[in-house]
Amino acid sequence: MKFKDLIDKYKWDDVYSTFIQLYPDQEKNIEGYKRVFEELRTLKPVETKMCIVIEDVFDEYDKEYYAHVSGKDGTLNKKSDPERFKDDEVGNQEVLYAIEFTDWAEWLAMEIEQESLSKYSELDIIGHCLWEMTFYGFTQEKIKKQLAQLEKETEEAKKNPSSLRKLVKSENGEKFFWEDKDDYDLLEGRKILAWETSRTSTNYDAGRDSRRIRKKY
């Protein structure tokens, strides 16, 4: 089942009731979510290999579980980073990517992982995906601006790491990450490097408080 199938199956009133149960503090931003939902119903899907994965993740900061949305495209850890991963259980797991910068038309074409479909209701899946895909704004224009800004800051810091924050190379020297508490996700095109602990950060749109997870493999 694709994300578009769920969007077409339900009306906003159905989604609203579930969404507010999942994210009660977002009542103040509900019109933004409604506009996004209605826009999704008008978009034509753009094919992608990425599929949607939802899993329960324990937040060490808040000491509770929450549903985290990510994507995978069949790439194995050992293929993505052979110097880091071996041909073992972890190495043969699929790489998980943050997908909040992904174009909404591509979201619509994504298959939903079967395990996620079995663990979460269809309305819960819509709610969690709406939350994730609007993390940087309620319009694609705002999201693209945030992406461009992060790419710019990453490139500037690579050229002059001491200017604002210190960029540290990964063990294989191919990737960078921010060392201090103001960590930024390192952009790799439209894929985002996964991190290894959890923290709290603030959304750029409407002051939405959000928990982000740096995945641990």
Buried (B, 14 or more C-beta within 10 A) or exposed (E): BBBBEBBEEBEBEEBBEBBBEBBEEBEEBBEBBBBBBEEBEEBEBEEBEBBBBBBEBEBEEEEEEBBBBBBBBEBBBBEBBEEBBEEEEEBEBBBBBBBBBBBBBBBBBBBBBEEBBEBBEBBBBBBBBBBBBBBBBBBBEBBBBBBEEBBEBBEEBEEEBEEBBEBEEBEEEEBBBBEEEEBBBBBEEBBBBBBEEBBEBEBBBEEBEBBBBBBEE
